[in-house]
Amino acid sequence: MQDLWVFGYGSLMWRPGFEFEERRPALLRGFHRAFCVYSHVHRGTPERPGLVFGLDAGGACRGVAFRVEASRADETRRYLQAREQVTSVYVEAMKPVELVDEKRRVEALCFVVDRTHLQYAGALPFERQVELIAAGEGSSGRNPDYLESTVRHLEGAGIADPELTRLWQAVEARLSQSA
């Protein structure tokens, strides 16, 4: 049995929910972070969906890789399946990620969006993203909090994402107008 690496690109970065031995800045090539999943549970409902991240095909994604000790690998995988696979919108896949600070590659567990799933939103127009995120709320809390936490974590990790920052500013402006 060997250690398990897990790639985080959204809420897993700032709220992994499992024990890990180390955390490293990481780069996944071939996929990018995108608000491409309608959330019917964690950040919205079927009647009023929120919008959450998915790893969608193309580009690259900066995030973090967590190393989980081999003795906890199965338990961690079960936890992540229960958390990430509530509606089966993600496909579990082992992908090579680069540990940026070490310049080495490891195979990491990733949850990639299933483009054939009904909750796959694809590339929505900017204003529609703002609308869904501003109004979304689900079992894990408000959708705007999810976006803000991700933006703040990326900034804290030195990862520039001007489009996500622009999206957060637009959501924040929308919320202040409705307050």
C-alpha positions in Angstrom: 0.0 0.0 0.0 1.3 3.5 -0.8 0.6 7.1 0.1 -2.2 8.8 -1.7 -1.9 12.3 -3.2 -5.0 14.3 -3.6 -5.3 17.4 -5.8 -7.4 20.3 -4.5 -8.4 23.2 -6.7 -11.6 24.6 -4.9 -12.9 24.1 -1.4 -10.5 21.2 -0.9 -7.7 23.8 -0.8 -9.1 25.6 2.2 -11.2 22.9 3.8 -9.8 19.5 2.9 -11.6 17.6 5.7 -9.1 14.8 6.0 -5.7 14.3 7.7 -2.6 14.7 5.6 1.1 14.5 6.0 2.1 17.3 3.7 0.6 20.0 1.5 2.4 21.3 -1.6 1.6 23.8 -4.3 0.7 21.8 -7.4 0.0 22.2 -11.1 -2.3 20.0 -13.1 -2.0 20.2 -16.9 -4.8 19.4 -19.3 -7.6 20.7 -17.1 -8.6 24.1 -15.8 -10.6 25.4 -12.8 -14.0 26.6 -14.0 -17.4 27.4 -12.6 -19.0 24.8 -14.8 -21.1 22.7 -12.4 -24.7 23.6 -11.2 -24.7 22.9 -7.5 -27.9 21.2 -6.3 -26.6 20.2 -2.8 -23.5 22.0 -1.4 -24.1 25.6 -2.7 -27.6 25.5 -4.1 -30.7 23.4 -4.6 -32.3 21.8 -7.7 -34.9 24.6 -7.6 -32.3 27.3 -7.1 -28.9 26.0 -8.2 -25.6 27.5 -7.2 -22.4 27.2 -9.2 -19.3 25.4 -8.2 -15.9 24.5 -9.6 -15.1 21.6 -11.8 -11.9 20.5 -13.4 -12.8 21.0 -17.1 -10.8 19.8 -20.1 -8.1 22.1 -21.4 -5.5 24.4 -20.1 -3.8 24.0 -16.6 -4.8 24.5 -13.0 -2.8 25.7 -10.0 -3.9 24.2 -6.7 -2.5 22.1 -3.9 -1.6 18.5 -3.5 -2.0 16.7 -0.2 -0.1 13.6 0.7 -2.1 11.2 2.8 -0.3 8.4 4.6 -0.9 4.9 3.1 -2.7 3.7 6.3 -5.4 6.4 5.8 -5.6 6.3 2.0 -8.8 4.1 1.8 -10.5 6.1 4.6 -9.6 9.4 2.8 -10.8 8.1 -0.5 -14.2 7.0 1.0 -14.6 10.5 2.7 -13.9 12.2 -0.6 -16.3 10.0 -2.6 -19.0 10.8 -0.1 -18.2 14.6 -0.2 -17.5 15.0 -4.0 -19.8 12.3 -5.5 -23.1 13.3 -3.9 -24.7 13.6 -7.4 -22.0 11.9 -9.4 -21.1 15.0 -11.4 -17.4 14.3 -11.0 -15.3 11.4 -12.3 -12.6 10.1 -10.0 -9.3 10.0 -11.9 -5.6 9.6 -11.1 -3.7 12.3 -12.9 0.0 13.4 -12.9 0.5 16.7 -11.1 3.6 18.7 -10.7 4.7 19.6 -7.1 5.7 23.1 -8.0 8.2 23.7 -5.2 10.0 20.4 -5.7 9.8 20.2 -9.5 8.6 16.6 -9.4 5.5 14.8 -10.6 3.2 12.5 -8.6 0.0 10.7 -9.4 -2.9 12.4 -7.6 -6.5 11.7 -7.1 -8.6 14.3 -9.0 -12.3 14.9 -9.4 -12.8 15.8 -13.0 -16.2 17.1 -14.2 -18.4 14.7 -16.2 -19.4 16.8 -19.3 -22.3 14.4 -20.0 -23.9 15.0 -16.5 -27.1 17.1 -16.3 -25.4 19.4 -13.8 -22.6 20.3 -16.2 -23.1 24.0 -17.0 -20.3 24.5 -19.4 -19.0 27.9 -20.1 -21.8 30.2 -18.9 -21.8 33.9 -19.6 -20.2 36.1 -17.0 -23.5 37.8 -15.8 -25.2 34.4 -15.5 -22.3 33.2 -13.3 -22.7 36.3 -11.1 -26.5 35.8 -10.8 -26.2 32.1 -9.8 -23.3 32.6 -7.3 -24.9 35.6 -5.7 -28.2 33.7 -5.1 -26.9 30.2 -4.3 -27.1 28.6 -0.9 -27.0 24.9 0.0 -26.1 22.4 2.7 -22.4 23.7 2.9 -23.4 27.4 3.0 -23.7 30.4 0.8 -22.3 30.3 -2.8 -20.6 33.7 -2.5 -18.7 32.5 0.6 -17.3 29.6 -1.5 -16.1 31.9 -4.2 -14.6 34.4 -1.7 -12.8 31.7 0.2 -11.3 30.3 -3.0 -10.2 33.7 -4.2 -8.7 34.6 -0.8 -6.9 31.2 -0.6 -5.5 31.6 -4.1 -4.3 35.1 -3.3 -2.7 33.9 0.0 -0.9 31.2 -2.0 0.4 33.7 -4.5 -1.7 32.3 -7.3 -3.0 35.1 -9.5 -6.4 34.5 -11.1 -7.7 37.9 -12.4 -10.9 36.4 -13.8 -11.9 34.9 -10.5 -11.1 38.1 -8.7 -13.2 40.0 -11.3 -16.0 37.5 -10.7 -15.8 38.0 -6.9 -15.9 41.8 -7.3 -19.0 41.5 -9.5 -20.8 39.1 -7.0 -19.8 41.4 -4.1 -21.3 44.4 -6.0 -24.5 42.5 -6.7 -24.8 41.5 -3.1 -24.3 45.1 -1.9 -27.0 46.3 -4.3 -29.5 43.9 -2.9 -28.7 44.6 0.8 
